[in-house]
Amino acid sequence: MPYNQIINLMLALVIIVGAPVKPFSEDDAAFQLDIYQTLGMAGLVFVAWCVIVHIVTRQTAQRYHPFALMERLQWAALLFLGINLYLLELKACLSQFDWIQRVTSIGDMAGLLLYMLYTVSLWYITVRNMQPAETLQTPVSFVATRLRMLLPALLPYMILTILEAVLQMLPVPGIQAFLSTTTASLVFLIAFLGMAVTLIPWFIQYSWGCIPLNETYLKNIIETILQRFRIRFSKILIWPQPDDRNCTAAVVGIISKFRYLLITPCLLKYLSTAELEAVIAHEIAHIRYRHMLWYVIFMLGYSLILYNLSDPLIAWIFSHKDLAKTAFWLDSEHPKMSSILMVLPFMLFIVGYFRFFMGYFMRNFEREADSAVFEIHGAPWHLINALEKIGILAGNIRNQPSWHHYSIAERTQFLQDVALSPDTLNQFKKKLKFYKMLMLVTLGLLALSPRLMPVGIWQENTKVNLTEIYLEKLLHKEQERPEIYIMVSQIFLERGHKEKALELLEKALQFNPEQPDALNNWAWITTTETDATPASLKKALQYSQKATQLKPIAPFFDTLAECYCRLGQGREARAYAQKALDLATQTEKTYYERRLQEMDECREISSVPLR
């Protein structure tokens, strides 16, 4: 199973989905190139990639094994994919076509095809530059083999993307809005998991060219072991390999109806009957210990963290004014860098989660499966012999570890330690069980964590911060227009931020001290504050008097009445309330009649000292 390739594919999908669908700016869009010039530049970037791969594989052939070098270069392919999608804005360029703009998933599919172009070219050039003794395949056959291996991993994404494209094209009201909801994401996730446990295992047998095991003797041996442990497979298959030195076996599928046991011809050719039994016991142990189910749990955990915590995390970041300002500055001044930084955390999360976190469990699941040899043979020697043979046939890889398997040397050493001290296995299983339970508890807490976090407060602070930042930017552009400050102050007042509203009104008055709306609004906000000081109330009265002189309208006289009321001058308060009522329109009469009654009450208590 090409685990590295699958992680690389997941990272590519993050880059593709996160790529801009519109040019960052009209002046900077794709370096001011039209669509055909942009495609031409993308072609030149691809040619440069091919030249680099050719030179690197030729120059470093003596120091690195070509396949090991290819594994490293596939990460560089992500860099070139990013150049196309973020610097050249290729996806945004393609969205200029109306039919792509209407169906956004087509742009994602185009990005996936671009990634596959870079990947296939890497495979082809690497094998083409290999020495005949290093591979038994032609470049074309190697590419075909790798594509067949990768196709089952691509299949769910392609099906869901095509389904989304079809739904987007349907003339159904609200379908676009629904596809953007969390409910739609959950439906697609369930569909993906359903395909992962049914369609993908079924499809693998055809994509990988597997054929049924018909040799009666070997089939009886395997079926005897299956009966002993009460494990069922839909089929036992031979997994053809282009290189007969590739000795491996695999279990695909969780549900018995869609579960298959795959064995390469190399194992049947080079292993003894006892050694083959040990390998089969190892593969069956993955089912007995429910390792395949745990992999589904890992996928659910990944989705849980991604969908359950990404929004609270973003809200927490933007709830801090300085972080929000930095993000806003990056988005406005360096939009390409901002777009890249938005997808980078998701890429790091994928690498950390699967390669390190899940990788730890995968290595130990393999070790746990190795221990099954003690149940079938009582001793590890047949499995040790099988592992040593596999290491030699694969090119002396005995001491070569990977992130999802311990090295053969480490695996055989563990089996020898268990043979000498059986308690070693008990301690290992207790430790693994503890970490599995810890993982489940952690995932449970992560599921509940948004309810325990002040997400609502963060989201409200985020709205305030983003509003402030945006309006500050607007004000910066319109520095000498006090009406802009008045309009913005009204927005902050509606959100309950009176101090910020007063600050903006004072800035408006700096530009125009005779601005009646700014004077009135400042006076009203200050007067209606319950903890206003006598000094601020007197200033509010002065502003209100000036506002009514400049603009004698009902709302302004109402403010003046409120100022006199708060200062304990009830007679003046009622007089100006009556003035407001006299100037009011017919639709405003009810409000100002009520206000006049309030001023009558204010007159009755006007002798009460102001605190």
C-alpha positions in Angstrom: 0.0 0.0 0.0 1.6 3.3 -1.1 1.1 5.1 2.3 3.4 8.0 1.5 1.7 8.5 -1.8 -1.7 8.7 -0.1 -0.5 11.3 2.4 1.0 13.2 -0.5 -2.3 13.0 -2.3 -4.2 14.4 0.8 -1.8 17.3 1.0 -2.3 18.0 -2.7 -6.1 18.0 -2.2 -5.7 20.6 0.6 -3.6 22.8 -1.7 -6.1 22.4 -4.5 -9.2 23.1 -2.4 -7.6 26.0 -0.6 -6.4 27.6 -3.9 -8.0 31.0 -4.8 -10.9 30.8 -7.3 -10.7 34.5 -8.1 -7.7 36.6 -8.9 -6.3 38.3 -5.7 -6.5 41.7 -7.4 -7.2 43.0 -10.9 -3.8 44.6 -11.0 -1.9 41.6 -9.9 -4.0 38.8 -11.3 -1.7 36.1 -12.7 1.0 38.8 -13.3 -1.5 40.6 -15.6 -1.6 37.6 -18.0 -4.7 36.5 -19.9 -5.9 32.9 -19.7 -3.8 31.7 -22.6 -0.6 33.4 -21.3 -1.2 31.9 -17.9 -1.6 28.4 -19.4 1.6 29.0 -21.3 3.4 30.0 -18.1 2.0 26.9 -16.4 3.4 24.9 -19.3 6.9 26.4 -18.8 6.7 25.6 -15.1 5.9 22.0 -16.0 8.9 21.8 -18.4 11.2 23.2 -15.7 9.9 20.5 -13.3 10.7 17.8 -15.9 14.2 19.1 -16.5 14.9 19.3 -12.7 13.6 15.7 -12.1 15.8 14.5 -15.0 18.9 16.2 -13.8 18.4 15.2 -10.1 17.7 11.5 -10.9 20.7 11.4 -13.2 23.2 13.2 -11.0 22.2 11.4 -7.7 21.7 7.9 -9.0 25.0 6.8 -7.4 24.1 8.1 -3.9 20.4 7.3 -3.6 18.3 4.4 -4.7 16.0 5.7 -7.5 12.8 4.7 -5.7 13.9 6.4 -2.5 14.8 9.5 -4.4 11.4 9.4 -6.1 9.7 9.3 -2.7 11.5 12.5 -1.8 10.8 14.3 -5.1 7.1 13.7 -4.8 7.1 16.2 -2.0 8.7 18.7 -4.3 5.8 18.1 -6.7 3.6 19.8 -4.1 5.7 22.9 -4.3 5.3 23.1 -8.1 1.5 22.5 -7.7 1.5 25.5 -5.3 3.3 27.6 -7.8 0.7 26.9 -10.4 -2.3 27.4 -8.2 -1.1 30.3 -5.9 1.4 32.3 -7.9 0.1 31.8 -11.4 -3.5 31.5 -10.0 -4.3 28.8 -12.5 -7.5 27.7 -10.7 -8.7 31.3 -10.6 -7.7 31.7 -14.3 -9.8 28.7 -15.2 -12.8 30.0 -13.2 -13.1 32.7 -15.9 -15.0 30.2 -17.9 -18.7 30.5 -17.0 -19.3 26.8 -16.8 -16.4 26.3 -14.3 -17.5 29.3 -12.3 -21.0 27.7 -11.9 -19.6 24.3 -10.9 -16.6 25.0 -8.6 -15.8 21.3 -8.2 -14.7 21.2 -11.8 -11.9 23.5 -10.9 -10.9 21.2 -8.1 -10.9 18.2 -10.5 -8.7 20.2 -12.9 -6.3 20.8 -10.0 -6.2 17.1 -9.2 -5.4 16.3 -12.9 -2.6 18.8 -12.7 -1.2 17.1 -9.6 -1.4 13.7 -11.4 0.5 15.2 -14.4 3.4 16.2 -12.1 3.3 12.8 -10.3 3.1 10.7 -13.5 6.0 12.7 -15.0 8.1 12.0 -11.9 7.4 8.3 -12.1 8.2 8.1 -15.8 11.4 10.2 -15.8 12.7 8.3 -12.7 12.3 4.9 -14.2 13.5 6.0 -17.6 16.8 7.1 -16.0 17.2 3.9 -14.0 19.7 1.2 -14.9 18.2 -1.9 -16.5 19.4 -4.0 -13.5 17.4 -1.7 -11.1 14.0 -2.4 -12.5 12.2 -5.0 -14.5 9.6 -2.5 -15.8 9.5 -0.1 -18.7 8.6 3.5 -17.7 5.1 3.1 -19.2 4.4 -0.2 -17.4 5.7 1.3 -14.1 3.4 4.3 -14.5 0.4 2.1 -15.2 1.2 -0.1 -12.2 1.5 2.9 -9.8 -1.8 4.4 -11.2 -3.6 1.2 -10.6 -2.3 1.2 -7.0 -3.3 4.8 -6.4 -6.7 4.6 -8.2 -8.6 3.1 -5.2 -7.6 6.0 -3.1 -8.7 8.5 -5.7 -12.0 6.8 -6.4 -14.0 8.1 -3.5 -12.9 11.7 -4.1 -13.6 11.5 -7.8 -17.1 10.0 -7.2 -18.0 12.6 -4.5 -16.6 15.5 -6.6 -18.6 14.4 -9.7 -21.7 14.0 -7.5 -21.1 17.5 -6.1 -20.7 18.9 -9.7 -24.0 17.3 -10.8 -25.8 18.7 -7.7 -24.4 22.2 -8.4 -25.8 22.0 -12.0 -29.3 21.0 -10.9 -31.8 23.9 -11.2 -33.0 23.3 -7.6 -33.4 26.4 -5.4 -31.1 26.4 -2.3 -28.9 23.5 -3.5 -25.8 25.7 -3.5 -26.5 27.0 0.0 -27.1 23.4 1.2 -23.7 22.2 -0.2 -21.9 24.8 1.9 -23.5 23.6 5.2 -22.0 21.3 7.8 -24.9 18.9 7.2 -23.7 18.5 3.6 -20.1 17.9 4.8 -21.4 15.2 7.2 -23.4 13.5 4.5 -20.3 13.4 2.2 -18.2 12.1 5.1 -20.6 9.3 5.7 -20.6 8.5 2.0 -16.8 8.5 2.0 -16.6 6.1 4.9 -19.3 3.9 3.3 -17.2 3.6 0.2 -14.1 3.0 2.3 -15.5 -0.2 3.8 -17.4 -1.5 0.8 -16.5 -0.1 -2.6 -12.8 0.4 -2.2 -12.0 -3.2 -1.1 -14.2 -4.6 -3.9 -12.5 -2.3 -6.4 -9.0 -3.1 -5.3 -9.2 -6.7 -6.5 -9.7 -5.4 -10.0 -7.6 -2.3 -10.0 -4.6 -4.2 -8.6 -5.1 -7.1 -11.1 -5.7 -9.7 -8.4 -6.7 -13.3 -9.3 -8.3 -16.0 -7.2 -5.9 -18.5 -5.5 -6.8 -21.8 -7.1 -3.9 -24.0 -5.8 -5.8 -26.5 -3.6 -2.9 -27.3 -1.3 -2.1 -23.7 -0.4 -5.8 -22.8 -0.2 -6.4 -25.6 2.3 -3.6 -24.4 4.5 -4.9 -20.9 4.6 -8.5 -21.9 5.1 -7.5 -24.2 8.0 -6.0 -21.2 9.7 -9.1 -19.1 9.0 -11.3 -21.8 10.4 -9.2 -22.0 13.5 -9.6 -18.3 14.3 -13.1 -18.1 12.8 -12.2 -15.4 10.3 -14.0 -15.2 6.9 -12.9 -13.5 3.7 -14.9 -13.0 0.6 -11.9 -14.1 -1.5 -8.3 -15.3 -1.1 -6.4 -13.6 -4.0 -3.1 -13.7 -5.7 -1.7 -10.1 -5.9 0.5 -10.0 -9.0 3.7 -7.9 -8.8 5.9 -6.8 -11.7 8.9 -7.7 -9.6 8.8 -11.2 -8.2 11.1 -10.1 -5.3 8.3 -8.0 -3.8 7.1 -10.3 -1.0 4.1 -9.0 0.9 0.5 -9.8 2.0 -2.4 -7.6 2.9 -5.9 -7.6 4.3 -8.3 -5.1 2.7 -11.8 -4.5 4.0 -13.6 -4.7 7.4 -17.0 -6.3 6.5 -16.5 -10.0 5.7 -18.5 -9.7 2.5 -16.1 -7.1 1.3 -12.9 -8.4 2.9 -10.1 -9.9 0.8 -6.8 -11.6 1.7 -4.1 -10.6 -0.8 -0.9 -12.6 -1.2 1.9 -11.9 -3.7 3.4 -14.8 -5.7 6.8 -14.1 -4.1 5.6 -15.4 -0.7 4.2 -18.6 -2.3 7.5 -19.1 -4.2 10.1 -18.5 -1.5 8.4 -19.3 1.9 8.0 -22.7 3.4 4.6 -23.9 4.5 5.3 -23.0 8.1 6.6 -19.6 7.2 3.6 -19.0 5.0 1.3 -20.0 7.9 3.1 -17.5 10.2 2.6 -14.7 7.6 -1.1 -15.6 7.2 -1.5 -15.6 11.0 -0.1 -12.1 11.0 -2.6 -10.9 8.4 -5.5 -12.6 10.2 -4.4 -10.9 13.4 -5.2 -7.5 11.9 -8.8 -8.7 11.7 -8.9 -10.4 15.1 -7.4 -7.4 16.9 -9.8 -5.1 14.9 -6.9 -3.0 13.5 -8.9 -2.2 10.4 -11.7 -0.8 12.5 -9.2 1.3 14.4 -8.1 2.8 11.1 -11.7 3.9 10.5 -11.7 5.4 14.0 -8.5 7.3 13.1 -10.3 8.7 10.0 -13.3 9.7 12.1 -10.9 11.3 14.6 -9.2 13.2 11.8 -12.6 14.5 10.6 -13.7 15.2 14.1 -10.7 17.4 14.8 -10.8 19.1 11.4 -14.5 20.0 11.4 -15.1 20.3 15.2 -12.1 22.4 16.1 -11.2 24.4 13.0 -14.0 27.0 13.5 -13.4 27.5 17.2 -9.6 27.8 16.6 -10.2 30.4 13.8 -12.6 32.3 16.1 -10.0 32.2 18.9 -7.3 33.6 16.7 -9.5 36.4 15.3 -10.9 37.2 18.7 -7.4 38.7 19.5 -7.2 42.1 18.0 -3.5 41.9 17.2 -3.7 38.6 15.5 -6.8 39.7 13.6 -5.0 42.8 12.4 -2.0 40.8 11.3 -4.3 38.4 9.3 -6.2 41.3 7.8 -2.9 43.1 6.9 -1.6 39.9 5.2 -4.8 39.4 3.3 -4.9 43.0 2.0 -1.1 43.6 1.4 0.2 40.1 0.7 -2.9 38.0 -0.4 -0.9 35.2 -2.0 1.1 34.7 1.2 -2.1 34.9 3.2 -3.7 32.2 1.1 -0.7 30.0 1.5 -0.6 30.5 5.2 -4.3 29.5 5.5 -3.7 26.0 4.0 -0.3 25.5 5.7 -1.7 24.6 9.2 -4.0 22.0 7.6 -1.1 20.5 5.7 1.0 20.3 8.9 -1.9 18.7 10.7 -2.3 16.0 8.1 1.4 15.2 8.3 1.5 15.2 12.1 -1.8 13.3 12.5 -1.2 10.5 10.0 2.6 10.2 9.8 3.4 10.6 13.5 0.2 10.0 15.6 -1.4 7.3 13.5 2.0 6.0 12.4 2.8 5.2 16.0 -0.3 3.0 16.3 0.3 1.4 12.8 3.8 0.3 13.8 2.5 -1.2 17.1 -0.4 -2.8 15.3 2.1 -4.6 13.1 4.0 -5.7 16.2 0.8 -6.9 17.8 0.0 -8.9 14.6 3.5 -10.4 14.7 2.8 -11.8 18.1 0.0 -14.0 16.6 2.8 -16.5 15.6 3.0 -17.6 19.2 -0.6 -18.8 19.0 -0.2 -20.8 15.9 3.3 -22.2 16.4 4.2 -21.5 20.0 7.5 -19.9 18.9 8.5 -17.0 16.6 11.2 -18.7 14.5 9.1 -19.4 11.4 7.9 -15.7 11.2 11.5 -14.5 11.9 12.7 -16.6 9.0 10.0 -15.3 6.8 10.8 -11.7 7.7 14.5 -12.2 7.1 13.8 -13.7 3.6 11.5 -10.8 2.7 14.2 -8.4 3.7 16.9 -10.1 1.6 14.6 -10.4 -1.4 13.6 -6.8 -1.2 17.2 -5.6 -1.5 18.7 -6.1 2.0 16.2 -3.7 3.8 16.6 -5.5 7.2 17.6 -2.3 9.0 15.4 0.1 7.0 12.5 1.4 9.1 9.4 3.3 7.9 6.9 5.5 9.7 4.2 2.7 9.5 6.4 -0.4 10.1 9.3 -1.1 12.4 12.3 -2.3 10.6 12.7 -6.1 10.2 15.6 -6.0 12.6 13.4 -4.4 15.3 10.5 -6.7 14.6 12.6 -9.9 14.9 14.3 -8.6 18.0 10.9 -8.0 19.7 9.9 -11.6 18.8 13.1 -13.0 20.3 12.5 -10.9 23.4 9.0 -12.3 23.8 10.3 -15.9 23.2 12.8 -15.4 26.1 10.4 -13.5 28.3 6.7 -14.0 27.6 5.8 -11.2 30.0 7.3 -8.8 27.5 4.3 -9.4 25.3 1.8 -8.9 28.1 3.4 -5.6 29.0 3.4 -4.5 25.4 -0.3 -5.3 25.0 -1.2 -3.5 28.2 0.7 -0.4 27.1 -1.0 -0.5 23.7 -4.4 -1.0 25.2 -3.8 2.0 27.5 -2.8 4.2 24.6 -5.9 3.1 22.6 -8.2 4.0 25.5 -6.3 7.3 26.0 -6.9 8.1 22.3 -10.6 7.3 22.6 -10.9 9.5 25.7 -9.0 12.3 23.9 -11.3 12.1 20.9 -14.3 12.2 23.2 -13.0 15.3 24.9 -12.3 16.9 21.6 -15.9 16.2 20.5 -17.2 17.9 23.6 -14.6 20.7 23.7 -16.5 23.2 21.6 -19.3 23.1 24.2 -16.8 23.7 27.0 -15.1 26.6 25.2 -16.5 30.2 25.2 -16.9 29.9 21.4 -19.8 32.3 21.4 -17.7 35.0 23.0 -14.8 34.4 20.6 -17.1 34.6 17.6 -18.7 37.9 18.9 -15.2 39.3 19.5 -14.2 38.2 16.1 -17.1 40.0 14.5 -16.2 43.1 16.5 -12.5 42.9 15.6 -13.1 42.3 12.0 -15.7 45.1 11.8 -13.3 47.5 13.6 -10.4 46.6 11.3 -12.5 46.9 8.2 -14.0 50.2 9.2 -10.6 51.6 10.4 -9.3 50.8 6.9 -12.4 52.5 5.4 -11.8 55.5 7.6 -8.1 55.6 6.7 -9.1 56.0 3.0 -11.7 58.7 3.9 -9.8 60.6 6.5 -11.4 64.1 5.9 -15.0 63.0 5.6 -16.7 63.3 9.1 -19.9 61.7 7.8 -17.9 58.4 7.4 -16.9 58.6 11.1 -20.5 59.2 12.0 -21.8 56.3 10.0 -19.1 54.0 11.5 -19.8 55.2 15.0 -23.5 54.2 14.5 -22.4 50.7 13.6 -20.3 50.4 16.8 -23.2 51.9 18.9 -25.6 49.2 17.5 -23.1 46.6 18.6 -22.9 48.0 22.1 -19.5 49.6 21.8 -20.3 53.1 23.1 -16.7 54.1 23.9 -15.6 53.4 20.4 -18.6 55.2 19.0 -17.7 58.3 21.1 -14.1 58.1 20.0 -15.1 58.2 16.3 -17.6 61.0 16.8 -14.8 63.1 18.5 -12.6 62.4 15.4 -15.5 63.7 13.2 -15.7 66.9 15.2 -12.0 67.4 14.9 -12.5 67.6 11.1 -15.7 69.7 11.5 -16.6 71.2 14.9 -19.8 72.4 13.4 -21.1 69.0 12.3 -24.6 68.8 13.9 -25.1 65.1 13.6 -21.8 64.4 15.4 -22.6 66.9 18.1 -26.1 65.5 18.7 -25.0 61.8 18.6 -22.1 62.5 21.1 -24.6 64.3 23.4 -27.2 61.5 23.2 -24.7 58.7 23.9 -23.2 60.5 26.8 -26.5 61.6 28.3 -28.1 58.1 28.2 -25.1 56.6 30.0 -26.1 55.7 33.6 -22.7 56.5 35.0 -22.1 59.8 33.2 -20.2 62.4 35.2 -21.5 65.9 35.8 -18.6 67.3 33.6 -19.5 65.0 30.7 -23.2 65.9 31.0 -22.4 69.6 30.9 -20.3 69.0 27.8 -23.2 67.0 26.3 -25.5 70.0 27.0 -23.2 72.3 25.2 -23.0 70.0 22.2 -26.7 69.5 22.1 -27.5 73.2 22.3 -25.1 73.8 19.4 -26.6 71.0 17.4 -30.1 72.4 17.7 -28.9 75.8 16.6 -27.3 74.3 13.5 -30.1 71.9 12.7 -33.4 72.5 14.6 -35.1 69.2 14.2 -37.2 67.0 16.5 -34.6 64.4 17.4 -32.0 67.0 18.3 -34.5 68.8 20.6 -35.3 65.5 22.1 -31.6 65.0 22.9 -31.5 68.5 24.5 -34.5 67.7 26.6 -32.7 64.5 27.9 -29.6 66.6 28.7 -31.6 69.0 30.9 -33.4 66.1 32.5 -30.2 64.4 33.5 -28.9 67.7 34.9 -32.0 68.1 37.1 -33.6 71.0 35.2 -37.0 69.5 34.6 -38.7 72.7 33.4 -36.2 73.1 30.6 -36.4 69.4 29.8 -40.2 69.6 29.4 -40.0 72.7 27.2 -37.6 71.2 24.8 -39.5 67.9 24.8 -42.6 70.0 23.8 -40.5 71.6 21.1 -39.6 68.2 19.7 -43.2 67.2 19.7 -44.2 70.3 17.8 -41.6 69.6 15.1 -42.3 65.9 14.8 -44.0 64.4 11.8 -47.3 62.6 12.0 -45.6 59.2 12.2 -43.3 60.4 15.0 -46.1 61.9 17.2 -46.6 58.8 19.4 -42.9 58.5 20.3 -42.5 62.2 21.2 -45.8 62.2 23.2 -44.4 59.4 25.3 -41.1 61.3 25.7 -43.0 64.4 26.9 -44.6 62.3 29.6 -41.1 61.1 30.6 -40.0 64.7 30.9 -43.0 65.5 33.2 -41.8 62.7 35.5 -38.3 64.2 35.2 -39.7 67.6 36.3 -41.3 66.0 39.4 -37.9 64.6 40.5 -35.8 67.5 39.3 -35.0 68.5 42.9 -33.2 65.2 43.5 -29.4 66.0 43.5 -27.4 64.6 40.6 -25.0 61.9 41.8 
